[in-house]
Amino acid sequence: MDIKLSPIIAGAMNWGEWSRKFSTAEMSEMIHKCIEYGITTFDHADIYGGYTTEGEFGKAFTHSEVKREDVQIISKCGIQHTIGIRNNKVKHYDYSKDYIIKSAEGSLKNLETDYLDILLLHRPSPLMNPDEIAEAAEKLKAEGKIRFFGVSNFTNSQTDLIKSRTEVFCNQIEFSATHIEPMLDGTLDYMTLNNIKPMAWSPIGCIFKEDTEQTQRLKKLLLELVAKYEVTADVILLSWILRHPAGIIPVSGSTNPDRLKNQMKAVDVQLELEDWFAIWTESIGNKVP
């Protein structure tokens, strides 16, 4: 069994209550536009929108009349949040077999689909039992409720723990020109060696959110690269990620369809070698090691 994901993933975290509050019609239109632009993979988590965004997306997806086989749907589970409809007194993680299965089945109901293409453990827990996790993953696979199983924000050793019991398809990590640690600490090397697909959340980083010495250096360089390649700065930043041989798939959090369309240009932008290293150089503030 194999799966083909789009080169950029549409992150739905801000489509609902947490930001744009799209109506069913607006969300349906957003789904159509993403597919039109070549973005067929959609990233969710049960907690998004205080446990409401999956349900809103499900209604919109049904309304869109898009064929299920034409898209790939990812969701994440395990975080027990104090927000939304849950009556939790403290934020915590639950990776018991019963909870993983219950969460996956809840996501299926909310998303109005029979299966998830990928189910991820949202964040690692010191109390996770790899045997229970594997039992849940294998049961969900056997019942056709998930196609692939993975993790998110896991270290190499934490991934090894889960991988010792069940297959880990991907790891969704933070990676960008302002957060390059996975490139240096062995995370991306580990995923390449173990045939684990990397996904990058917050791929634009904090360049346009924070004013630091690092972001100032990168912004200055980006002005030159924007003029050279005749694309926007976010396209340059995404192309920098896409050039890495690990095959990283950026998860774009944009809720602007025009911006998503523009970001897909990154797939065709091939940064020259020195320009790629120039971005790394300005990120760390000195010559590369």
N, C-alpha and C positions, 0 to 999 in steps of 0.2 A: 504493500500500500504506500502510495506517495501523495504528496500534496504540493500544489503550486500556489505560492502566496504572491501578492502584488509587490513590486519593488519598493513601494512606500505603503505603509499601513495607516489607515484612518483611525486615529484614537478618538473614541466617542465620549471620553470622560466629561468634556465640557459641553456636550450637545444638549444636556437637559438642565436639571435644577441647579447644578453648580455654576452655570455660566449663561449660556445662550437661551435656555428655556424654549427650544424649538417646539412649535406645535407639531401635531402628527403630520400635517401636510408639508410643513417646512422640513421636517426630518426626512420624510419620504423623498422630497425633492433633492435633499442633500445626498441621500443614498444613490439616487439616479445620477447625479452629477459626478459623484466619486467614480462610479462604474464607467461613465462616459469618458472620464479622464484616465482610466486604466488602474484606478485604485479599487480593488475588489475585496480586500481584506479589512475587516473591522475589528477593532480591539475594545473589549469591555472588561468590566469587573463588577461583581455583584454589588459592591459598596457604592458605585458611582451614583451621584445624585441622591445620596442617602438611601440607597437601595431602590431607586425609582427609575434610573435611566434605562436599564435593560428592558423594563416593561414598556416604556415609551418607545424605544427603538423597535421592539417586537410589533407593536401596533403599526408603527410607520412602515416597517418592512412588509407586513401583510398588506397594508394599504398600497405599497409601491408595486405590488404584483411582480416583483423581480423573482426569477427562478432561484430557488435555494442553491442549486448546484453551480450557479454563476458567481457565488460569493463564498468567502471563508470567514467564519465567525470565531473569534477568540474570546474567552472569558477567564476571569481569575477568581479564586475563592480563598478563604482562610482567615481573612481579617474580620474580627468581630468588633464593629465600630460602635461608638456611643451615640452616633448621629442617626437621624432617620427613624425608621420604624422599629429598630431593635431596642430592647430594654436592657442594655448593657451598662453596668456601672463604671467599667473601666475598659479601655481599648485593649484587646488581646487577640491571640491567634488560636484557632481551633483546627487541628488537622487529624481529628479522630476519623476513623473510617466512615462512621455514620454521618458525620457532619459534611465531609467532602462529597459524599453521594447525595445528601440532601441539598447541598448548595448547587451542585451540578444540575440536579433535577429542577431546582428552583429557577436557575438560569434558563433552562430549556423552556420552561413554562412561560417565563417572562419574555423571552426572545421569540416566542411562538415558533419554535423550530424543534425538530426531532433529534438533532444532534449538534454538538459543538465540534468544530474542526480541531480546536486545541483548547484544552483546559490547563490553566497554570495555577500553581500554588503562589499566592500573591507576594508573601514575604516569609522568610524562614523563621521558625520558632525553635527555641532551645528544647522544647518538649515534644517535637515531632518524632513519631515512631515510624521508621521507614517501612516496617512490615505492614502496619495499618494503612499507610499511604499507598503502598503497592497493591494491597488487596482492593482498596477503593478504585484505584486507577484501572486495574485489570478487570474488575467487575463492570465498570462503566464502559470500557472498551468492548468487552464480551457482549454487552447488551446493546451495542451500537449507539450509545449515548454520547460518546466522545470518540474522535478518530486518533488524536495524538495527545500526549501528556507532557507537560513541561513545568518549568519553575520561573520565578521572577525575583530578581534581586538576591540570588543565591551566590555564595562564594564557591570556589572550586571544591573545597572539602565538603560543603553542604550538598553540592550537586552529586559528588561521589557517593555520599550517604544514601541519597535517593536512588541513584543509578545502580547501586549494588543490589537493588531489589526490583526495579522496573525501569523501562526505557525512558530516558529524558530526551525529548525532541528538541527543545529550545530553552533558552534562558533570556528573559527580557530584563535588561540592565540599563542603568543610566550611562549614557555615553554621548559626548559632544566635544567640540573644540575647547570648551571651558571645563570639561570633566573627562580628562584623558586617562585616568588611572587604569581602567580595564585594558588599555593598550600596553601598559607598562608593568602591571603586576602579575601578568600571566593569564588573566581571565580569558582574553580572546585567543591566546595560544592554546589554552586548555580546551576551549570549545571546538577549535579547529581539529585538534588531535582526536577528540572524542565524537566528532561528527554531530555536534550540537549547534543548532542554528541560533546565532545571536540576533536579538532585536534590541533596538535602542530607544528608550523613552527619553523625552526632553532632548531631542537631537539638535535643536538650535542652541541649547544651553542658556546661559544667563546673559548673553551678549547684549540683548536689547532690554534687559530687565534690571541690570545692576551697572553702576558706574564705578569700576575698579581699575587698577592699573592694567590688569589682564584684559578686561573688555575694551579699554581705551586703545591698547596696542592692537588688538584684533580688529577693531573698527577702522583704525587707520589703514591697516593692510587690506581690509575688505573693500575699501574705497578704490584701491588700485585694481583689485581682482574683478570687481564689478565692471569697471571700465574695460578691462582686458577681455573678459569673457562675455560681456554684454548680457548679463543676467543679474538678478537681484542677489542680495547678500545671503538670504536664506537658502537659495539654490546653491551657492558656493559652499555653504556649510554642510548641506546634505550631500553634495557631490564628494566632499572631503571624507565623509563617513562611507559612502558607497564605494570609494576607491580601495578601501581596506580589503585585503584578500580573504578575510574571515567571512565575507558575504553578509555583512550586517544589514538588517532591514530597519530603517528608521520608522518610528511610530510618530506621525505628525499629529500634534494636538490642535491644529488650526480648525476653526469653525467657519472659516471664510472659504466658500467654494472656489472663488477666483484665485485665492492664494494657493489652495491645494492644486489647482490646475497648473499654476505657475511652478510650484515645487516639483512637479513631475518632470520638469526640464532637467533636473539634477541627474536623471537617469542617463541623459545623453551628453552631459558635460564631463569631459575627461580632463581633470586638472593635470597640468604639467608637473613633473616630479618635484622640481624646485618650489613650485607654488604650494604643493601639498606639504612639503617640509617647512615652508615659510609660515604656514598656519600653526604647525606644531611649535615652531620657534617662538612665535609671538604668544602662544598660549603659556609657555613656561618662562618666557622673559629672558632667555639666553640661548646660546647655540645648543643644538641637540647634543646629547652625550656622545 
